Amino acid sequence: MIRLFLFAALFLLQTTLSVAQKSLKIMIIFAHPDEGEKYTGGIAALYTKMGHQVKFMSLTNGDAGHYAMNPVELTKMRYQEAMESKRILALDAYEVLDYHDKYLKNTKEAQEKVIKSIQDWQADVVFTYYPAEGGHIDNMTAGYIVRDAAPNLQMKKKPVFVYVRDYHTIKFSYIPDFAVAIDPVWQVKLAALGAHRSQLADVIPHSMGILDEVRADPEKQKKIIYDNAYPFSSVTDINRPALLKWYGKDSAGIKYIESYEIAEFGRQLEEKEMPLFFPMLSQR
């Protein structure tokens, strides 16, 4: 009887270790090239640094939103920028669909493309936007597409779905389930975001009326990148409780974080399972 008990305990321990040591497959789904970097570049870099596989998926090609470049040229440029970001973040894949910027629709076709991509990747965790009314319609539509696609996945184990707050939904009242410290990869996040030069070194400073001075000053270029990343990477009254929960007294010196919520659909986790899917939480 004792021998049987010991065998069962050893089997359980080996199974737990196997799950804990498993290389995770992560997907991050957003609306435009550069958004994965802006909102989730930190956690993506942490995953790849730990040896896990990460795929970015942009549901539009980003062919709008430039004051001078035509859509065909812009599409090519933004794809090249995405590939440079892929290299910086050490991503395993960066898929860009051919839907037009500003015209993303929650169609059956779009859902099926997302379903196929998640299934082919065999994702363990899928990050996507928290969908709501208002804001950029593409961003919110991306969230709805993933949410509506999720029940139709044909997988033995459904992924854990995680909500990402964009510039619009971050203003809402919400309670993050967890926060991750990204100080060790902060410069990697900035570099990946900065790879999207059509936006960070061109469109954004042009919209601010400071294009010429930004082009002439590398320090101002760095500031533009920092200013576009920091609002979604800073410690606030909203995400501080999640930081304290997972890092305790070690949270005092943390400057840069990303915080997330477990979606109400997909696999639901007990608290003890969190480090299995977000292993950076067990490295504190």
Summary of the structure (lengths in Angstrom):
residues: 284
radius of gyration: 19.7
end to end distance: 39.0
largest distance: 79.0
contacts: 922
relative contact order: 0.15
helix: 55%
strand: 17%
